């Protein structure tokens, strides 16, 4: 098993080690990806919701040249060996120097320690245990085994967590055997216990939380920095809470402050006026859309009257086929319904080509004995396409090369159905 240096010191940034094994993992576009095992390593392998460390291994060749092998990912196998993935192989027996990507490590420590603290506060204050944890690139989240959480409760949890950060409580690491850990769990002193034998590594936030964990952590809660709750959503196991900590939280707050400033500038208002202004704009937009809908319906009524005059019946049947490059799907749908309602024995095959794929709408007056949805479905099925609708109205989306052929076939199918009936 690899000696894991981060167990003893998560702040270790550089170390020396010896290569004990190397093997080719895969080949991508002619380039080999190698797995390198060391006798000791400060690189954290992806585990427990925390991503792996990255960085580099360097070695000196016999000629004195320095070889640098960037470490792209780190994984652990079932035997406890930590494998470092790189595109540059290092021979077994080589003495190497390892360097951790420190900003990435610090970020992961802040997020992971912040998660321990946040989970402990949720458990204590709301009796909401954590079912899982994921540390993402921009935001992290915990899934809580609980029902919906009120906004004021979320605010209280965030406030308590940040008070504990400000208290700068010690975060310590200790090892206990399995039997002692089980006794702690039974007594309620330990939040959870992994299903593994041997020594159990415990992370303790002084006088607040004790939890089994193999990840990297800060030395005191003050190093977590600020903790921001980002939102909640319902998931199958309960409630997902998103959050950020430390320098990531500062960056998030900075981006959102800049965004709020840009919104305020565009609206020519103060930042504190933004919510009320946006609510008013939404109400105005909703009223404007209702007005536009009324105008569309009025215009479609006039338009349908004109089309009825332009397209005279043939053999007691009027079929209106039109393509509109400057009208959207919603207007075409309203126009088709108006046409079918404004004159007897009328069918409409209308197409909006304002955007592609084009929207085709088919409608019929109630005195015509065919089912629009079934007729459209049957016609499209012959071409491996799908679409359908009700007896009075049906629609589908078509590409440019399908449009004319499908339109002609639909008109022919309508005339054939009417002739038979």
Order of alpha helices (4+ residues) and beta strands (2+ residues): beta-beta-beta-beta-beta-beta-beta-beta-beta-alpha-beta-beta-alpha-beta-alpha-beta-beta-beta-beta-alpha-alpha-beta-alpha-beta-beta-alpha-beta-beta-alpha
